[in-house]
């Protein structure tokens, strides 16, 4: 493990009090950010996201938790090895990350596809016995009950869809901004650094390959996740959702909540898929209230 203040070329500034760190995974270097003090909190980004997603969250949570915001292998500014990026394989790397840091227990926050990974990691930890996920914070997590993506992701991950997707990415530069802006319900609330920050990792080859690898196992991952959900009922959980989420529908919150009978539900009215960016003050306060 390497820790330092020197920031990776091309990456957005990490901010005061945040350290850029690296961990070796069989020769591949995974980047993560560390900030704060107290019990550990691991933060998992969504598809095409990275630790940049938590730039407003880390300063607010630092007084309460030692935060570890990952760039999962293949994403952000981490290396892009040709490895299994299925939900379970990614979850096992999250557990390995915790084990390398010698975390006995930790809170686990996952958003979008990172939420599915978080649930899978929590289930695996229960089987292993250690490390243990103390609580789950699921922010619009990918789940079997949101119809959006159930057909689109497998299509893009298929042979014909992946060719078409690559062609569009290469030939239609407006495609990335279009899909990015759609994640917000109110475009006036898009942070000014958002688009540039999420586009920054594209200078490192292999990001699209990573995304296509994820969607290629999407259907199988959802099937496996549905089987894992009954194991998670005893874990203290917060479910956070924007009512105008265009990516993982808000309507899937209640079917998912049936597996978390004691869950704290936090609803952001009129907010899209990225509440930690669109309403960061409200999001951070809800997160702090849950973790106290």
C-alpha positions as CSV (number, residue, x, y, z in Angstrom):
1,X,0.0,0.0,0.0
2,X,1.3,3.4,-0.9
3,X,0.0,6.6,0.6
4,X,0.8,10.1,-0.4
5,X,-0.3,13.7,-1.1
6,X,0.9,13.8,-4.7
7,X,-2.1,13.7,-7.0
8,X,-2.3,11.6,-10.2
9,X,-1.8,13.6,-13.4
10,X,-5.2,14.4,-15.0
11,X,-7.2,13.6,-11.9
12,X,-9.3,16.3,-10.2
13,X,-7.8,17.8,-7.1
14,X,-8.6,15.7,-4.0
15,X,-9.0,18.6,-1.6
16,X,-7.6,19.5,1.7
17,X,-7.4,16.7,4.2
18,X,-7.8,14.0,1.6
19,X,-5.0,11.6,0.8
20,X,-4.5,9.8,-2.5
21,X,-3.6,6.1,-1.8
22,X,-2.8,3.0,-3.8
23,X,-3.2,-0.7,-3.2
24,X,-1.7,-3.6,-5.2
25,X,-4.0,-6.3,-6.5
26,X,-1.9,-9.0,-8.1
27,X,0.2,-6.4,-9.9
28,X,-2.7,-4.0,-10.7
29,X,-2.8,-0.7,-8.8
30,X,-6.1,0.4,-7.3
31,X,-6.4,4.0,-6.4
32,X,-8.5,5.2,-3.4
33,X,-8.9,8.4,-1.4
34,X,-8.7,8.4,2.4
35,X,-10.0,11.2,4.7
36,X,-11.1,11.7,8.3
37,X,-10.9,9.7,11.5
38,X,-13.0,7.3,13.4
39,X,-14.7,4.1,12.5
40,X,-14.2,3.1,8.8
41,X,-16.6,3.8,6.0
42,X,-16.0,2.4,2.5
43,X,-17.6,4.2,-0.4
44,X,-18.4,2.5,-3.7
45,X,-19.1,4.4,-6.9
46,X,-21.5,3.5,-9.7
47,X,-20.9,2.6,-13.3
48,X,-18.7,5.1,-15.1
49,X,-18.1,6.8,-11.7
50,X,-15.2,6.8,-9.4
51,X,-14.0,8.4,-6.1
52,X,-14.8,11.8,-7.6
53,X,-18.5,11.1,-6.8
54,X,-17.8,11.7,-3.1
55,X,-16.0,15.0,-3.3
56,X,-18.8,16.7,-1.4
57,X,-19.3,13.8,1.0
58,X,-15.7,13.3,2.3
59,X,-15.3,16.7,4.0
60,X,-18.7,16.3,5.7
61,X,-18.1,12.8,6.9
62,X,-14.5,13.2,7.9
63,X,-15.3,14.3,11.5
64,X,-17.3,11.1,12.0
65,X,-15.6,8.4,10.0
66,X,-12.4,7.4,8.3
67,X,-13.6,7.4,4.8
68,X,-12.2,5.2,2.0
69,X,-13.5,6.2,-1.5
70,X,-12.4,3.6,-4.1
71,X,-11.7,3.8,-7.8
72,X,-12.5,0.2,-8.5
73,X,-10.1,-1.6,-10.8
74,X,-11.0,-0.6,-14.3
75,X,-12.6,2.7,-13.2
76,X,-11.4,6.2,-12.4
77,X,-7.6,6.4,-12.3
78,X,-7.0,2.8,-11.2
79,X,-5.3,0.3,-13.5
80,X,-7.5,-1.4,-16.1
81,X,-6.5,-5.1,-16.0
82,X,-8.4,-7.7,-18.0
83,X,-10.2,-9.4,-15.1
84,X,-13.6,-10.5,-14.0
85,X,-15.8,-7.4,-13.3
86,X,-18.9,-9.3,-12.4
87,X,-20.8,-8.2,-9.3
88,X,-19.4,-11.0,-7.1
89,X,-15.8,-10.7,-8.3
90,X,-15.9,-6.9,-7.6
91,X,-17.5,-7.6,-4.2
92,X,-14.7,-10.0,-3.4
93,X,-12.1,-7.3,-4.2
94,X,-13.9,-4.9,-1.8
95,X,-13.6,-7.5,0.9
96,X,-10.0,-8.0,0.1
97,X,-9.5,-4.3,0.3
98,X,-10.9,-4.3,3.8
99,X,-8.8,-7.3,4.8
100,X,-5.6,-5.6,3.5
101,X,-6.4,-2.6,5.7
102,X,-7.2,-5.0,8.6
103,X,-10.7,-3.7,9.1
104,X,-12.6,-5.9,11.5
105,X,-15.9,-4.1,10.9
106,X,-16.9,-1.2,8.5
107,X,-19.8,0.7,7.2
108,X,-20.4,0.2,3.5
109,X,-21.9,2.8,1.2
110,X,-22.7,2.0,-2.4
111,X,-24.5,3.9,-5.1
112,X,-26.1,2.6,-8.3
113,X,-24.1,-0.4,-9.5
114,X,-21.9,0.1,-6.4
115,X,-25.0,-0.5,-4.3
116,X,-25.4,-4.0,-5.8
117,X,-21.7,-4.7,-5.2
118,X,-22.2,-3.5,-1.6
119,X,-25.1,-5.9,-1.0
120,X,-23.1,-8.8,-2.5
121,X,-20.1,-7.9,-0.3
122,X,-22.2,-7.8,2.8
123,X,-23.7,-11.2,2.1
124,X,-20.2,-12.7,1.5
125,X,-18.9,-11.2,4.7
126,X,-21.7,-12.9,6.6
127,X,-20.6,-16.2,5.2
128,X,-17.0,-15.6,6.1
129,X,-17.6,-14.1,9.5
130,X,-14.9,-11.4,9.1
131,X,-14.6,-8.6,8.2
132,X,-18.2,-7.7,8.9
133,X,-20.3,-5.0,7.3
134,X,-21.6,-3.0,10.3
135,X,-24.2,-1.2,8.2
136,X,-25.2,-0.7,4.6
137,X,-26.1,2.7,3.0
138,X,-27.6,2.0,-0.4
139,X,-28.1,5.1,-2.7
140,X,-30.4,4.2,-5.6
141,X,-28.8,0.7,-5.8
142,X,-29.1,-1.4,-8.9
143,X,-31.6,-4.1,-8.0
144,X,-33.9,-6.7,-9.6
145,X,-37.0,-4.5,-9.2
146,X,-36.1,-1.6,-11.4
147,X,-37.1,-2.3,-15.0
148,X,-34.8,0.3,-16.5
149,X,-31.6,-1.4,-17.5
150,X,-32.9,-5.0,-17.4
151,X,-32.9,-5.1,-21.2
152,X,-30.7,-2.1,-22.1
153,X,-27.6,-3.3,-20.2
154,X,-27.6,-6.8,-21.7
155,X,-28.1,-5.4,-25.2
156,X,-25.1,-3.0,-24.8
157,X,-23.1,-5.9,-23.3
158,X,-23.8,-8.1,-26.3
159,X,-21.7,-8.4,-29.5
160,X,-23.9,-6.1,-31.6
161,X,-24.7,-3.7,-28.9
162,X,-21.1,-3.3,-27.8
163,X,-19.9,-2.5,-31.3
164,X,-22.6,0.1,-31.7
165,X,-21.9,1.6,-28.3
166,X,-18.2,1.9,-29.1
167,X,-19.0,3.5,-32.4
168,X,-21.2,6.1,-30.7
169,X,-18.6,6.9,-28.1
170,X,-16.0,7.4,-30.7
171,X,-18.1,9.3,-33.2
172,X,-20.6,11.2,-31.1
173,X,-18.8,13.2,-28.5
174,X,-22.0,14.7,-27.2
175,X,-23.2,11.2,-26.1
176,X,-21.4,11.3,-22.7
177,X,-22.6,14.8,-21.8
178,X,-26.2,13.8,-22.8
179,X,-26.3,10.7,-20.6
180,X,-24.5,12.5,-17.7
181,X,-26.9,15.4,-17.7
182,X,-29.9,13.1,-17.7
183,X,-28.9,11.8,-14.3
184,X,-29.9,15.1,-12.7
185,X,-33.6,16.0,-12.3
186,X,-32.7,19.8,-12.1
187,X,-29.9,20.8,-14.4
188,X,-29.5,24.1,-12.6
189,X,-28.1,22.0,-9.7
190,X,-25.4,20.3,-11.6
191,X,-22.1,21.2,-10.0
192,X,-19.9,23.2,-12.4
193,X,-17.0,20.7,-12.2
194,X,-19.2,17.6,-12.7
195,X,-19.0,16.8,-16.4
196,X,-15.3,17.6,-16.6
197,X,-14.6,15.5,-13.5
198,X,-16.4,12.4,-14.8
199,X,-14.8,12.7,-18.2
200,X,-11.3,13.0,-16.8
201,X,-10.6,9.2,-16.5
202,X,-11.4,8.7,-20.2
203,X,-7.8,9.9,-21.0
204,X,-6.7,6.5,-19.5
205,X,-7.5,3.8,-22.1
206,X,-9.8,1.0,-21.3
207,X,-12.7,2.7,-19.5
208,X,-15.3,1.7,-22.1
209,X,-14.0,-1.9,-22.0
210,X,-14.5,-1.9,-18.3
211,X,-18.1,-0.6,-18.6
212,X,-18.9,-3.2,-21.3
213,X,-17.4,-6.0,-19.1
214,X,-19.8,-4.9,-16.3
215,X,-22.9,-4.9,-18.4
216,X,-22.1,-8.2,-20.0
217,X,-22.8,-9.9,-16.7
218,X,-25.7,-7.7,-15.8
219,X,-28.6,-10.2,-16.1
220,X,-26.7,-12.9,-14.2
221,X,-25.7,-10.4,-11.5
222,X,-29.3,-9.4,-10.9
223,X,-30.3,-13.0,-10.7
224,X,-27.6,-13.7,-8.1
225,X,-28.4,-10.5,-6.2
226,X,-32.1,-11.6,-5.8
227,X,-31.0,-14.8,-4.2
228,X,-28.6,-13.0,-1.8
229,X,-31.2,-10.4,-0.5
230,X,-32.8,-12.6,2.1
231,X,-29.5,-12.9,3.9
232,X,-29.2,-9.2,4.6
233,X,-32.3,-8.5,6.7
234,X,-30.4,-8.2,10.0
235,X,-27.9,-5.6,8.8
236,X,-28.8,-2.0,9.7
237,X,-29.5,-0.4,6.4
238,X,-30.4,3.0,5.0
239,X,-32.1,3.3,1.6
240,X,-31.7,6.6,-0.1
241,X,-33.4,7.6,-3.3
242,X,-34.4,10.6,-5.5
243,X,-38.0,10.5,-6.6
244,X,-37.0,11.5,-10.2
245,X,-34.2,9.0,-10.6
246,X,-34.1,8.2,-14.4
247,X,-31.5,5.4,-14.0
248,X,-32.7,3.2,-11.1
249,X,-36.4,3.9,-10.7
250,X,-37.6,5.2,-7.3
251,X,-40.6,2.7,-7.7
252,X,-38.2,-0.1,-7.0
253,X,-37.4,1.2,-3.5
254,X,-40.4,-0.4,-1.8
255,X,-40.0,-3.9,-3.3
256,X,-36.3,-3.8,-2.3
257,X,-37.1,-2.5,1.2
258,X,-39.1,-5.7,1.9
259,X,-35.7,-7.4,2.4
260,X,-34.7,-4.7,4.9
261,X,-37.6,-4.6,7.4
262,X,-35.8,-2.1,9.8
263,X,-34.3,0.1,7.0
264,X,-34.3,3.8,7.3
265,X,-35.7,5.3,4.2
266,X,-34.5,8.6,3.0
267,X,-36.4,10.2,0.0
268,X,-35.1,13.2,-1.8
269,X,-38.1,14.8,-3.5
270,X,-37.6,16.1,-7.0
271,X,-34.0,14.7,-7.1
272,X,-32.3,12.5,-9.7
273,X,-29.8,9.7,-9.6
274,X,-27.0,11.6,-7.9
275,X,-28.4,13.1,-4.6
276,X,-24.8,13.4,-3.2
277,X,-24.2,16.0,-6.0
278,X,-27.7,17.4,-6.6
279,X,-28.5,18.0,-3.0
280,X,-25.3,17.4,-1.1
281,X,-26.2,19.2,2.1
282,X,-29.3,17.2,2.6
283,X,-27.7,14.0,1.6
284,X,-24.7,14.5,3.9
285,X,-26.9,15.3,6.9
286,X,-29.1,12.3,6.3
287,X,-25.9,10.1,6.1
288,X,-24.5,11.6,9.3
289,X,-27.8,11.1,11.1
290,X,-27.9,7.4,10.1
291,X,-24.2,6.8,11.1
292,X,-24.4,8.5,14.5
